[in-house]
């Protein structure tokens, strides 16, 4: 009997073929109008963008039904608050550590000190206005839940669904019936996920082909110092910081953890979207690592919304890089400001498109750096965005495992079994729902 090829292997192969195809187009066909118009900006763009939209289409209903099951599965409002505070605190802690690590490495290495093209920086970049901190906390509470669902505002959706699920717990038999309906809807939703995942290798191929047909080596070479420092900082944080957290707080083997995260890493890298990767991240932490659905259904969507370790690292390195390019000296107070701004902005701009550049513009304005300097890093930002998204979802899974360990909601037998939950299709387990008598 032929062994069925896992979806992870198929996507990995598609990613490699797309990378080679895109690179060849960039080298040999960048000036051929037919290929650029009908392949790169036509076929590649349409199918790749449609696949990402299909993934995002899954997120709101999946998070809604799964979160209802998670809250009802916990069954205790006090336990829910404890889980929420642990996850929130850990996400902010890892973001603060990420930006501090990035600043330290960038100051030591000094990228941009001998950069010669500062005068050619495009001044056409216009930063979107970031929301003030007061509005951030006010807007967590949706004035119109229907509008929040329509726009995919994850913080507002999470707030409303948790509130609604708590009310379900308090209404006894009526709430039980609604929870059972939500479970059935979630099972149907997972079939929709499976249908979309059947096309994942094709979508990933076109995404990778388009990205690398546009992002050639000519754009990366002048920025190699900045690019390298960001990559090094991302790897140290993903393999170092998170490993220490897993060893000391979750009592788990980080090598096993990284191996089991491979399917989620591939999706995060190819889509550059934490939200689009939610279905796969949840599948990995539940099926491959043994975290209960009641914990994962809460912490994974929250992490995809507010956890931005990878983006924080980019901010730290970019701040030092642009300061060096323009010959601007930053003091200790400026660096502390960058750390504080990054932690706050990880919450404040979570639902805003182009979050990385908006957060970076906020930081630049605060410490007196020219915002137009962002034009320098735009060329390599897409590739770096793919890597930092993989770091972000690694942080989501790490915090989920830590919280699950504290709540005794992780199965070590499943975690240590290399064959547990090997993904051939995306699916979630049936959940048990607890209600007060």
RODO-2510 file (C-alpha; in nm, 4 decimals, decimal comma):
residues 437
     n   res          X          Y          Z
     1     x     0,0000     0,0000     0,0000
     2     x     0,1424     0,3374    -0,0993
     3     x     0,1906     0,5761     0,1917
     4     x    -0,0167     0,8922     0,1547
     5     x     0,1921     1,2035     0,1073
     6     x     0,1227     1,4577     0,3834
     7     x    -0,0062     1,7991     0,2885
     8     x     0,3054     1,9468     0,4505
     9     x     0,5316     1,7632     0,2065
    10     x     0,3176     1,8658    -0,0898
    11     x     0,3265     2,2311     0,0158
    12     x     0,7011     2,2180     0,0772
    13     x     0,7565     2,0850    -0,2752
    14     x     0,5231     2,3485    -0,4213
    15     x     0,7089     2,6198    -0,2291
    16     x     1,0450     2,5069    -0,3666
    17     x     0,9170     2,4912    -0,7253
    18     x     0,7555     2,8343    -0,6885
    19     x     1,0759     2,9831    -0,5480
    20     x     1,2830     2,8479    -0,8396
    21     x     1,0242     2,9523    -1,0980
    22     x     0,9959     3,3043    -0,9591
    23     x     1,3728     3,3468    -0,9345
    24     x     1,4221     3,2342    -1,2959
    25     x     1,1569     3,4800    -1,4143
    26     x     1,3260     3,7589    -1,2179
    27     x     1,6645     3,6827    -1,3744
    28     x     1,5667     3,6074    -1,7342
    29     x     1,2216     3,7569    -1,7965
    30     x     1,1905     4,0706    -1,5826
    31     x     1,1663     4,2869    -1,8980
    32     x     0,9326     4,0645    -2,0991
    33     x     0,5951     4,2394    -2,0916
    34     x     0,3901     3,9305    -2,1753
    35     x     0,5298     3,7296    -1,8827
    36     x     0,5011     4,0200    -1,6390
    37     x     0,1463     4,1142    -1,7434
    38     x    -0,0069     3,7712    -1,7914
    39     x     0,1957     3,5543    -1,5542
    40     x     0,3395     3,7586    -1,2649
    41     x     0,0650     4,0225    -1,2382
    42     x    -0,1968     3,8002    -1,3974
    43     x    -0,2090     3,4288    -1,3228
    44     x     0,0344     3,4305    -1,0260
    45     x    -0,1300     3,7313    -0,8623
    46     x    -0,4917     3,6217    -0,9132
    47     x    -0,4580     3,2626    -0,7894
    48     x    -0,2179     3,3524    -0,5070
    49     x    -0,4382     3,6359    -0,3789
    50     x    -0,7512     3,4227    -0,4138
    51     x    -0,5909     3,1474    -0,2053
    52     x    -0,4973     3,3925     0,0718
    53     x    -0,8520     3,5307     0,0651
    54     x    -0,9853     3,1752     0,0917
    55     x    -0,7718     3,1175     0,4021
    56     x    -0,8860     3,4458     0,5555
    57     x    -1,2454     3,3483     0,4734
    58     x    -1,2096     3,0578     0,7164
    59     x    -1,0799     3,2606     1,0090
    60     x    -1,3877     3,4414     1,1464
    61     x    -1,6301     3,1442     1,1493
    62     x    -1,3563     2,9073     1,2665
    63     x    -1,2531     3,1358     1,5536
    64     x    -1,6173     3,2017     1,6466
    65     x    -1,7341     2,8403     1,6690
    66     x    -1,4080     2,7113     1,8139
    67     x    -1,3890     2,9890     2,0748
    68     x    -1,7462     2,9202     2,1872
    69     x    -1,6493     2,5553     2,2338
    70     x    -1,3305     2,6572     2,4141
    71     x    -1,5037     2,8859     2,6626
    72     x    -1,7799     2,6338     2,7248
    73     x    -1,5168     2,3613     2,7541
    74     x    -1,3390     2,5518     3,0313
    75     x    -1,6760     2,5817     3,2000
    76     x    -1,5515     2,8193     3,4718
    77     x    -1,5464     3,1968     3,4252
    78     x    -1,2703     3,2284     3,6857
    79     x    -1,0512     2,9799     3,4971
    80     x    -1,1223     3,1666     3,1723
    81     x    -1,0028     3,4925     3,3267
    82     x    -0,6898     3,3202     3,4575
    83     x    -0,6087     3,1749     3,1146
    84     x    -0,6701     3,5115     2,9502
    85     x    -0,4440     3,7058     3,1866
    86     x    -0,1641     3,4497     3,1567
    87     x    -0,1765     3,4555     2,7767
    88     x    -0,2007     3,8346     2,7551
    89     x     0,0896     3,8868     2,9946
    90     x     0,3101     3,6319     2,8188
    91     x     0,2416     3,7834     2,4768
    92     x     0,3425     4,1287     2,5988
    93     x     0,6510     3,9854     2,7725
    94     x     0,7749     3,8055     2,4598
    95     x     0,7180     4,1183     2,2491
    96     x     0,9213     4,3268     2,4941
    97     x     1,2007     4,0688     2,4915
    98     x     1,1935     4,0574     2,1092
    99     x     1,2359     4,4332     2,0627
   100     x     1,5087     4,4469     2,3304
   101     x     1,6986     4,1630     2,1620
   102     x     1,6684     4,3307     1,8216
   103     x     1,7949     4,6676     1,9498
   104     x     2,0884     4,5030     2,1266
   105     x     2,2016     4,3079     1,8194
   106     x     2,1509     4,6044     1,5856
   107     x     2,3493     4,8415     1,8115
   108     x     2,6357     4,5906     1,8307
   109     x     2,6443     4,5205     1,4558
   110     x     2,5613     4,8732     1,3372
   111     x     2,3788     4,8101     1,0052
   112     x     2,3577     5,1163     0,7787
   113     x     2,6661     5,2952     0,9116
   114     x     2,8332     5,3057     0,5670
   115     x     2,5192     5,3132     0,3566
   116     x     2,5664     5,5388     0,0528
   117     x     2,2178     5,5653    -0,0946
   118     x     2,0367     5,7686     0,1705
   119     x     1,9844     6,0563    -0,0729
   120     x     1,8019     5,8259    -0,3154
   121     x     1,5415     5,7127    -0,0635
   122     x     1,1915     5,7424    -0,2021
   123     x     0,9944     6,0150    -0,0274
   124     x     0,6650     5,8897    -0,1695
   125     x     0,5956     5,6616     0,1274
   126     x     0,3002     5,7898     0,3281
   127     x     0,2383     5,6424     0,6700
   128     x    -0,1175     5,5750     0,7772
   129     x    -0,2252     5,7427     1,0966
   130     x    -0,2070     5,5090     1,3958
   131     x    -0,4922     5,5175     1,6487
   132     x    -0,4280     5,6902     1,9849
   133     x    -0,3900     5,4620     2,2877
   134     x    -0,7230     5,5694     2,4400
   135     x    -0,9077     5,4645     2,1237
   136     x    -0,7272     5,1307     2,1296
   137     x    -0,8845     5,0276     2,4590
   138     x    -1,2224     5,1812     2,3751
   139     x    -1,2373     5,0002     2,0407
   140     x    -1,1777     4,6578     2,1949
   141     x    -1,5488     4,6732     2,2801
   142     x    -1,7479     4,6626     1,9534
   143     x    -2,0243     4,9193     1,9157
   144     x    -2,1619     4,7021     1,6351
   145     x    -2,0725     4,3306     1,6589
   146     x    -2,2081     4,2629     1,3097
   147     x    -1,9723     4,5248     1,1687
   148     x    -1,6811     4,3726     1,3635
   149     x    -1,7530     4,0328     1,2076
   150     x    -1,7895     4,1871     0,8614
   151     x    -1,4550     4,3684     0,8854
   152     x    -1,2728     4,0802     1,0564
   153     x    -1,1709     4,2921     1,3574
   154     x    -1,0292     4,0074     1,5653
   155     x    -0,9998     4,1868     1,9005
   156     x    -1,3653     4,2927     1,8871
   157     x    -1,4734     3,9484     1,7660
   158     x    -1,2849     3,7756     2,0479
   159     x    -1,4354     4,0133     2,3064
   160     x    -1,7918     3,9628     2,1833
   161     x    -1,7671     3,5841     2,1395
   162     x    -1,6181     3,5370     2,4881
   163     x    -1,8937     3,7524     2,6390
   164     x    -2,1573     3,5612     2,4429
   165     x    -2,0119     3,2224     2,5439
   166     x    -2,0043     3,3241     2,9110
   167     x    -2,3718     3,4166     2,8820
   168     x    -2,4348     3,0732     2,7292
   169     x    -2,2739     2,9101     3,0342
   170     x    -2,5025     3,1113     3,2619
   171     x    -2,8239     3,0180     3,0802
   172     x    -2,8073     2,6446     3,1485
   173     x    -3,0030     2,4219     2,9101
   174     x    -3,0571     2,6896     2,6455
   175     x    -2,6841     2,7579     2,6381
   176     x    -2,6128     2,3841     2,6184
   177     x    -2,8284     2,3548     2,3063
   178     x    -2,6539     2,6521     2,1442
   179     x    -2,3117     2,5061     2,2295
   180     x    -2,4060     2,1748     2,0705
   181     x    -2,5161     2,3644     1,7600
   182     x    -2,1856     2,5540     1,7591
   183     x    -1,9983     2,2225     1,7754
   184     x    -2,1905     2,0899     1,4752
   185     x    -2,1271     2,4119     1,2842
   186     x    -1,7578     2,3835     1,3698
   187     x    -1,7454     2,0301     1,2303
   188     x    -1,9028     2,1515     0,9053
   189     x    -1,6622     2,4459     0,9004
   190     x    -1,3690     2,2077     0,9282
   191     x    -1,4895     2,0299     0,6171
   192     x    -1,4775     2,3671     0,4413
   193     x    -1,1218     2,4059     0,5725
   194     x    -1,0329     2,0653     0,4299
   195     x    -1,1691     2,1640     0,0887
   196     x    -0,9574     2,4804     0,0865
   197     x    -0,6498     2,2901     0,2033
   198     x    -0,6794     2,0539    -0,0926
   199     x    -0,5733     2,3489    -0,3086
   200     x    -0,2983     2,4660    -0,0719
   201     x     0,0004     2,3394    -0,2779
   202     x    -0,1313     2,5213    -0,5856
   203     x    -0,1924     2,8433    -0,3929
   204     x     0,1488     2,8299    -0,2258
   205     x     0,3214     2,7752    -0,5616
   206     x     0,1672     3,0887    -0,7115
   207     x     0,2349     3,2966    -0,3991
   208     x     0,6018     3,2004    -0,3960
   209     x     0,6407     3,2405    -0,7730
   210     x     0,5000     3,5936    -0,7640
   211     x     0,7037     3,6995    -0,4613
   212     x     1,0378     3,5837    -0,5970
   213     x     0,9703     3,6993    -0,9520
   214     x     0,9375     4,0510    -0,8076
   215     x     1,1956     4,0415    -0,5254
   216     x     1,5238     3,9818    -0,7046
   217     x     1,8746     3,9683    -0,5660
   218     x     1,9382     4,3225    -0,6928
   219     x     1,7026     4,4599    -0,4290
   220     x     1,8497     4,2523    -0,1480
   221     x     2,2228     4,3117    -0,2036
   222     x     2,2344     4,6832    -0,1058
   223     x     2,0299     4,5972     0,2039
   224     x     2,2251     4,2856     0,3007
   225     x     2,3368     4,4315     0,6336
   226     x     1,9839     4,5212     0,7455
   227     x     1,8401     4,1992     0,5995
   228     x     2,0984     3,9794     0,7738
   229     x     2,0616     4,1430     1,1152
   230     x     1,6819     4,1052     1,1055
   231     x     1,7101     3,7366     1,0061
   232     x     1,9688     3,6656     1,2777
   233     x     1,7577     3,8373     1,5447
   234     x     1,4469     3,6469     1,4310
   235     x     1,6287     3,3126     1,4462
   236     x     1,7815     3,3832     1,7891
   237     x     1,4406     3,4772     1,9268
   238     x     1,2608     3,1807     1,7667
   239     x     1,5229     2,9179     1,8514
   240     x     1,6691     3,0710     2,1676
   241     x     1,4126     3,2741     2,3615
   242     x     1,1193     3,0449     2,2863
   243     x     1,3278     2,7348     2,3617
   244     x     1,4104     2,8699     2,7084
   245     x     1,0419     2,9462     2,7667
   246     x     0,9471     2,5938     2,6620
   247     x     1,2117     2,4293     2,8800
   248     x     1,1566     2,6265     3,2002
   249     x     0,7883     2,7241     3,1830
   250     x     0,6239     2,4505     2,9757
   251     x     0,8638     2,1632     3,0639
   252     x     0,8726     2,0607     2,6963
   253     x     1,1486     1,9626     2,4536
   254     x     1,2024     2,2570     2,2123
   255     x     1,3490     2,0311     1,9415
   256     x     1,0291     1,8243     1,9283
   257     x     0,8290     2,1480     1,9361
   258     x     1,0118     2,2980     1,6362
   259     x     0,9779     1,9756     1,4353
   260     x     0,6044     1,9607     1,4989
   261     x     0,5608     2,3280     1,4076
   262     x     0,6804     2,2677     1,0501
   263     x     0,3335     2,2643     0,8842
   264     x     0,2400     2,5948     1,0498
   265     x     0,5798     2,7462     0,9642
   266     x     0,5339     2,6604     0,5978
   267     x     0,1900     2,8190     0,5845
   268     x     0,3049     3,1285     0,7754
   269     x     0,6056     3,1712     0,5461
   270     x     0,4067     3,1326     0,2256
   271     x     0,1090     3,3510     0,3242
   272     x     0,2859     3,6084     0,5475
   273     x    -0,0352     3,6236     0,7524
   274     x    -0,0782     3,5060     1,1124
   275     x    -0,4570     3,5195     1,0775
   276     x    -0,4567     3,3106     0,7597
   277     x    -0,2422     3,0514     0,9413
   278     x    -0,4800     3,0156     1,2395
   279     x    -0,6453     2,6917     1,1140
   280     x    -0,3077     2,5211     1,0731
   281     x    -0,1618     2,6583     1,3983
   282     x    -0,4636     2,5298     1,5911
   283     x    -0,4346     2,1924     1,4212
   284     x    -0,0668     2,1644     1,5154
   285     x    -0,0985     2,2595     1,8838
   286     x    -0,4037     2,0394     1,9364
   287     x    -0,3313     1,7304     1,7268
   288     x     0,0510     1,7310     1,7192
   289     x     0,1265     1,8755     2,0639
   290     x    -0,1702     1,7591     2,2686
   291     x    -0,3016     2,0961     2,3896
   292     x    -0,6715     2,0874     2,4751
   293     x    -0,9112     2,2709     2,2462
   294     x    -1,0477     2,4733     2,5390
   295     x    -0,7053     2,6397     2,5775
   296     x    -0,5923     2,6555     2,2137
   297     x    -0,9227     2,7970     2,0896
   298     x    -0,8660     3,0985     2,3147
   299     x    -0,4905     3,1612     2,3056
   300     x    -0,4197     3,1040     1,9333
   301     x    -0,6678     3,3634     1,7959
   302     x    -0,5592     3,6081     2,0685
   303     x    -0,1941     3,5560     1,9779
   304     x    -0,2581     3,5970     1,6056
   305     x    -0,4175     3,9309     1,6929
   306     x    -0,1786     4,0892     1,9456
   307     x     0,1439     3,8852     1,9385
   308     x     0,3929     4,0559     1,7057
   309     x     0,7379     3,9425     1,8122
   310     x     0,8641     3,9242     1,4537
   311     x     0,7328     4,2706     1,3728
   312     x     0,8874     4,4090     1,6925
   313     x     1,2260     4,2691     1,5889
   314     x     1,1948     4,4355     1,2492
   315     x     1,1133     4,7645     1,4214
   316     x     1,4161     4,7492     1,6465
   317     x     1,6625     4,6740     1,3673
   318     x     1,4986     4,9235     1,1295
   319     x     1,5185     5,1992     1,3905
   320     x     1,8929     5,1526     1,4369
   321     x     1,9465     5,1074     1,0614
   322     x     1,7675     5,4298     0,9598
   323     x     1,9340     5,6230     1,2425
   324     x     2,2750     5,5092     1,1132
   325     x     2,1864     5,5852     0,7503
   326     x     2,0878     5,9422     0,8319
   327     x     2,3599     5,9937     1,0926
   328     x     2,1165     6,0497     1,3807
   329     x     2,2325     5,9589     1,7314
   330     x     1,9758     5,7873     1,9529
   331     x     2,0142     5,7847     2,3303
   332     x     1,9039     5,5416     2,5995
   333     x     1,5750     5,7277     2,6415
   334     x     1,5023     5,6905     2,2695
   335     x     1,5680     5,3162     2,2819
   336     x     1,3449     5,2747     2,5877
   337     x     1,0776     5,4679     2,3985
   338     x     1,1105     5,2264     2,1076
   339     x     1,0605     4,9304     2,3444
   340     x     0,7534     5,0847     2,5058
   341     x     0,6008     5,1939     2,1757
   342     x     0,6463     4,8492     2,0231
   343     x     0,4730     4,6762     2,3145
   344     x     0,1773     4,9183     2,3072
   345     x     0,1552     4,9216     1,9278
   346     x     0,1367     4,5416     1,9169
   347     x    -0,2089     4,5821     2,0718
   348     x    -0,3097     4,9131     1,9223
   349     x    -0,2578     4,8397     1,5543
   350     x    -0,3471     4,4710     1,5540
   351     x    -0,6532     4,5116     1,3315
   352     x    -0,5059     4,7648     1,0884
   353     x    -0,3799     4,6589     0,7424
   354     x    -0,0081     4,7133     0,6840
   355     x     0,0523     4,6784     1,0561
   356     x     0,4316     4,6512     1,0410
   357     x     0,4854     4,9752     0,8526
   358     x     0,2256     5,1617     1,0585
   359     x     0,3945     5,0529     1,3804
   360     x     0,7336     5,1499     1,2372
   361     x     0,6048     5,4947     1,1372
   362     x     0,4752     5,5427     1,4934
   363     x     0,8178     5,4579     1,6344
   364     x     1,0039     5,6828     1,3877
   365     x     0,7799     5,9799     1,4670
   366     x     0,8263     5,9288     1,8383
   367     x     1,2082     5,9257     1,8293
   368     x     1,2519     6,1879     1,5567
   369     x     1,3610     5,9690     1,2626
   370     x     1,2518     6,0565     0,9050
   371     x     0,9459     5,8476     0,8152
   372     x     1,0448     5,8532     0,4476
   373     x     1,3381     5,6310     0,5472
   374     x     1,0878     5,3443     0,5458
   375     x     1,1167     5,3629     0,1661
   376     x     1,4628     5,2093     0,2007
   377     x     1,3408     4,8857     0,3530
   378     x     1,0277     4,8362     0,1427
   379     x     1,2169     4,6354    -0,1194
   380     x     1,3057     4,3507     0,1169
   381     x     1,0110     4,3832     0,3523
   382     x     0,7941     4,1218     0,1804
   383     x     1,0546     3,8471     0,2216
   384     x     1,1255     3,9497     0,5811
   385     x     0,7504     3,9599     0,6450
   386     x     0,7315     3,5922     0,5527
   387     x     1,0009     3,5024     0,8065
   388     x     0,8696     3,7197     1,0886
   389     x     0,5188     3,5756     1,0438
   390     x     0,6666     3,2306     1,1058
   391     x     0,8254     3,3714     1,4241
   392     x     0,4931     3,5243     1,5297
   393     x     0,3029     3,1967     1,5070
   394     x     0,5885     3,0181     1,6875
   395     x     0,5292     3,2616     1,9728
   396     x     0,1554     3,1899     1,9618
   397     x     0,2182     2,8165     1,9946
   398     x     0,4824     2,8625     2,2661
   399     x     0,2547     3,0734     2,4855
   400     x    -0,0311     2,8287     2,4240
   401     x     0,1844     2,5400     2,5481
   402     x     0,2946     2,7373     2,8565
   403     x    -0,0636     2,8309     2,9457
   404     x    -0,1791     2,4726     2,8816
   405     x     0,0939     2,3398     3,1125
   406     x    -0,0172     2,5772     3,3888
   407     x    -0,3779     2,4642     3,3461
   408     x    -0,2834     2,0932     3,3139
   409     x    -0,4387     2,0941     2,9656
   410     x    -0,1564     1,9371     2,7623
   411     x    -0,1036     1,5663     2,6915
   412     x     0,2683     1,4807     2,7154
   413     x     0,2067     1,1462     2,5478
   414     x     0,0807     1,3162     2,2333
   415     x     0,3557     1,5806     2,2435
   416     x     0,6344     1,3225     2,2674
   417     x     0,4858     1,0944     1,9998
   418     x     0,6523     1,1893     1,6679
   419     x     0,3654     1,0389     1,4682
   420     x     0,0784     1,1937     1,6653
   421     x    -0,1514     1,4054     1,4506
   422     x     0,0591     1,3948     1,1328
   423     x    -0,1313     1,6225     0,8985
   424     x    -0,2740     1,4843     0,5780
   425     x    -0,5716     1,7159     0,6064
   426     x    -0,6732     1,9955     0,8409
   427     x    -0,9148     1,8830     1,1095
   428     x    -1,0003     1,9578     1,4697
   429     x    -1,1123     1,7157     1,7397
   430     x    -1,4637     1,6941     1,8773
   431     x    -1,4929     1,9031     2,1923
   432     x    -1,6625     1,8290     2,5221
   433     x    -1,8726     2,1084     2,6662
   434     x    -1,9036     2,1665     3,0391
   435     x    -2,1917     2,3467     3,2025
   436     x    -2,2766     2,4327     3,5580
   437     x    -2,5471     2,2171     3,7040
***
